[in-house]
């Protein structure tokens, strides 16, 4: 799927930008950074369709309708899947990869159930990932081994090793921790369907257990886990527990842009 100009205009509006301001922009890292940050602060990560028993669809038309026309969010398969279509429509070179996510792996080798993108810009190769609801980069990271990259008070780097391939590390609480890993085996849209189905239907899937909504902000991020609403700002966290369904609906609208 390639987005036409009318769809691109609507897409830019969805992420809080104006198409006319960027239509003739160089396809460089500056544009990529602007677009990635705009996605992160306007489109939430959320699993509400899974909890409602509504099947996820990964074809471009369905993703566009859900996220752009209906102003929803989604999982990594949806968010990074649609942004791949968007970036290709603008002229960037994009490849889709599977990834292993380490934070909830409890020391085990995690399965490949995360989708991210490698994007070729005029001034380098970058990893784009707007599909993590937890602490993660707000801007694309340059794909370069050992390069320490700082953004928004956070520190990241990529390393390589034989089994995992590329590994993304974060420097957190005075140690380097693994976030995710990936190899450069190219995937197509349908390759992600089994892993997405695992997230939807398998009893071990964390996305079936409780509501999970998150969006990044310039200062940090906001999240809803079950009935707990949190606002992260720098090193400070505000926690609002035991939110009622009515309160949560207002939080969805006011903090995540979701009218449900």
ABEGO torsion letter per residue (X at the ends): XBBBAAAAAAAAAAAGBBAAAAAABBBBAAAAAAAAAAAAAABBBBAAAAAAGBBBBABAAAAAAAAAAAGBBEBAAAAAAAAAAAAAAAGBBBBBBBBBBAAAAGGBBBBBABBBBBBBBAAEBBBBBAABABBBBABBBBBBBGBBBBBGGBBBBBBBBAAAEBBBBBBBGGBBBBABBBBABBBBAAAAAAAAAAAAABAABAAAABBBBBBBBAAEBBBBBEABBBBBBEABBBBBBGBBAAAAAAAAAAAAGBBX
